[in-house]
Amino acid sequence: MTTATQVSRNKNILYFAIGSTVAFMLYITFVLTPVGACFNLDSGSNSLGLSFSYTKDMVLSFFESRSQEQLKCYSRFLQIWDAIFAIIYTLMYASWIVWLFNNKRWLALVPILGMVSDWSENYIELIMIKTYSNAGDIGETIVSIGSGINSFKWVLSSLTYLIILIGIIFAIRKFFTKPK
């Protein structure tokens, strides 16, 4: 039996999930894409964090294909705009998970860990940019750490999508099987 307080709280969570989804789409459209234009190239990868993993050669190629000004822009992007984006997508995913799995709030830890992984990977990328800018090269170890964290971030992201998909399936099944 659900109480009026539980129904109200569930509605508030749903409204927050919808609002954070709208914020997610608006942020991508009006902030992330325009701000990221200063380091984008017409061909090739425009972010190391968008691939599942990377090698030293991939990182060097990414850095060598950009000017110092573009690398500074990419650094600012990682420090500010991508960090804010991680907060927005984590709030969105976590709120949908909390709404879909009312009694299993601990599942919201998965997107939170994804955000922490994203921030950690960004920090490693910033170290690689600074090292490359100062020395013209980067060490294999730091690339491996960054790539490993990045892969972990994508595993957590995939797990987040799986949790949400299962929640949607359960919600649809519950909707169609509830007594009339």
ABEGO torsion letter per residue (X at the ends): XBBAAAAAAAAAAAAAAAAAAAAAAAAAAAAAAAAAAAABBABEBABAAABABBBAAAAAAAAAABBAAAAAAAAAAAAAAAAAAAAAAAAAAAAAAAAABAABAAAAAAAAAAAAAAAAAAAAAAAAAAAAAAAGBBBAAAAAAAAAAAAAAAAAAAAAAAAAAAAAAAAAAAAAABBX
